Amino acid sequence: MAAPTRRIVLASDHAGVEMKRRLLEALGEMGAEAEDLGPETPESVDYPDFAALVADRVSRGTADAGVLVCGTGLGMAISANKFTGVRAAVLYDDAAARLARQHNDANVAVFGARTMSPEDAVRRLRIFLSEPFEGGRHRGRLAKIRDIEKKNSTGHGTDPA
């Protein structure tokens, strides 16, 4: 029996529009069901708005995974990780792409359009999507992350700003 098609949502900010298009194309080649949530043009936008679109879908389970692109990947990752159940990782090299899945069960891949080539991003996305979560000792660590997430979603430990 063939594996089910993975539902993947993508978004970027203005700096990442071109890389996002290349990643969308690569996902099609991989047989994934991919949806581009914007933006369409390189006009200036605010990355938290687009990170939220992807992270919300992953958090609610209406997407299996997400892909985000901004200049460095950092702002997108910070924004996406504010959503319950989202584990967004900046895939700055091949080892990070592999270990984000194996050890952290990451569900959102984040790329920096100004810090890597589109070819590197595509390769890292392929690695990310092909790696399974190892489980084992990592399950307990993820449970601790979920506990922290739950504790802080009640308003404790929030930023006063």
Steps between C-alpha positions, in 0.01 A plus 500: 500500500637843404560761768230767515574829328635755743312829527755780521437874525758763408538873551773759494561867545611725216863384527403137458249508212738359238641226724146405606405457133795266448408300812137477382622363168721246678209387719297436185786289365496305830129428462391710798172687509637853550312826545660844472352738758681806366614753431495503122731799441820634657324810636587556865288300748526412868637149552298426818176520299615229260665285767166501681313374193723194475539436873125519560434230239772273642383563857138411412608191305359614167854480360755228568797735477593856418772683314595862570755730337621845599838674479668295772221264608529627856194726513282237339617231744445723803150589383398146404620355829241707687231254382407194704658184363716677244868413497657726239872459431735707286671248273835676471687186388435137406562372854244744641247379240555139602514550877203739511286204396687213668539661842245784515216372282496846340195566285591833341814544289635854492749644253698821461492634145797728575706231675484202262449414136169369365679173417612461861146573622348241266754236609434575868125486447536156338706382797250648747203334334669161468619463858283328761480599865721257696287495815677332790670742735375789286134432591560605859666820388208586274264432790695756703465752216124436493486550878681833468267599218192410704624683810579816305177502301313576824652847512790418733839596369361733234678806371361810675556720196 
